[in-house]
Amino acid sequence: MSEYIKNLIAEVKAKNPAEPEFHQAVTEVADSLSVVLDKNPEYRRKKILERIVEPERVIMFRVPWVDDQGEVRVNRGFRIEMNSAIGPYKGGLRFHPSVNLGILKFLAFEQVFKNSLTTLPMGGGKGGSDFDPKGKTDNEVMRFTQSFMSELFRHIGPDTDVPAGDIGVGGREIGFLFGMYKKLRNEFTGVLTGKGLNWGGSKIRPEATGYGAVYFAQEMLKTKSQTLEGKKCLVSGSGNVAQYTVEKILQLGGTALTLSDSNGYIYDEAGIDAEKLAFLMDLKNVKRGRIKEYADKYSTAQYFETDPSAQFNPLWNHKADCAFPSATQNEINAVDAANLVRNGIYVVSEGANMPTNLDGVNVFVDSKILYAPGKAANAGGVAVSGLEMSQNSMRLGWGREEVDARLQTIMKDIHASCIAASSRYGLEGNYVAGANIAGFLKVADSMIDQGIV
Ligand code: NDP
């Protein structure tokens, strides 16, 4: 790592204290960009990196609401408008008790490069709240989201900033958010993506992130003349991304063996078939139950409770071929990464954002397995959000096959861009460097074109 990058990271840490996830994301990207900055001094002169790590705007607000018992509750809302060099801010909203400024800044920062990789005109943003939808009634979720939108609405718009879902924000929450925005603005526009199909949503949007992560794995396997047929796969999480990852693995002839939530994980040695997946979707999306109930229902599955004091995650310690981390950030550390490699995993496609910590990333890169970082592998979600925006602008809706075909093309193109960028800088096979460099160049060149703003 060059002195310049070391100093830049030190400055980011000093200026943004107590934001470890943001430091981590900046460190990973900046490290990859050393070679680019050395060859292109213009980026240094124009202070592109210094500008890219500074959000264009941060909005933080109070979200008061009343629970079913009549108690007043107060949460904190955020929207990070990180970079609009190549299009309106675009990125999800996360509702989870762990949400804070640093986590959303890391997500918004990642989003800038990811959106650039999709080839679509979208800048980067992210937002959310420390509100926990778990255990809340539909009415409580509605009152919270309405209060959240009663502030957010003045900062967003179809040509300004277009939020979507993320952890804790699915179809139900997007519906309530959209309804409130429409009422406040008195306009029906494509201001959010992930909308219901009856009111402006795109086909394949719910499936897009999971399907895209599997399509990316397929592209990586192709470079070794292999397919997913017969491959054993470990999947973490059991929400939107995990569910459609399992569905696509099944469709392509692979077998998914695991799923998790924050309480524990299941290992199903017989594999998660279509019937079990339908049970899971009902359990998680309708009943809003826990993953343990999967093992109560299916005797082929074992349930393991999460042990917060453990130094590693046992989910990543099973023999398999591929891994699809699809829960949350930093769910794979160096021990987990070493366990995965030792157990024969040679494809890792990240559905979640930054699920592997920096030491874990180094293990994967050093072992030369096929390792795709989230900003490339999970870009299918935001890509189809971009397609939802296009359909809204044109006031028409494409069929399932058309959107799926476009998604597959975009994932292929992202894969090709990663390969091209890594090869151009002598880092063949390194998808981390490839994704960071390819994502950066388009944003950096656009920033130069637009002057010092
Ligand atoms: P969901 O809320 O639908 O599901 C999240 C899943 O991860 C749940 O099973 C949840 O368990 C688990 N999880 C969340 N936090 C933790 C934690 N701290 N420890 C252990 N398990 C946890 O979210 P998504 O599926 O939409 O998102 C999953 C990941 O994918 C996130 O990293 C997100 O940023 C990323 N992503 C999502 C996209 C999308 O289109 N939805 C697009 C691109 C990336 P529990 O119910 O117990 O909390």
Residues whose N, C-alpha, C, O or C-beta is under 5 A from the ligand:
A	BS01	NDP	G165 D166 I167 G168 T209 G237 S238 G239 N240 V241 A242 S260 D261 S262 N263 S326 A327 T328 Q329 G351 A352 N353 N378 G381
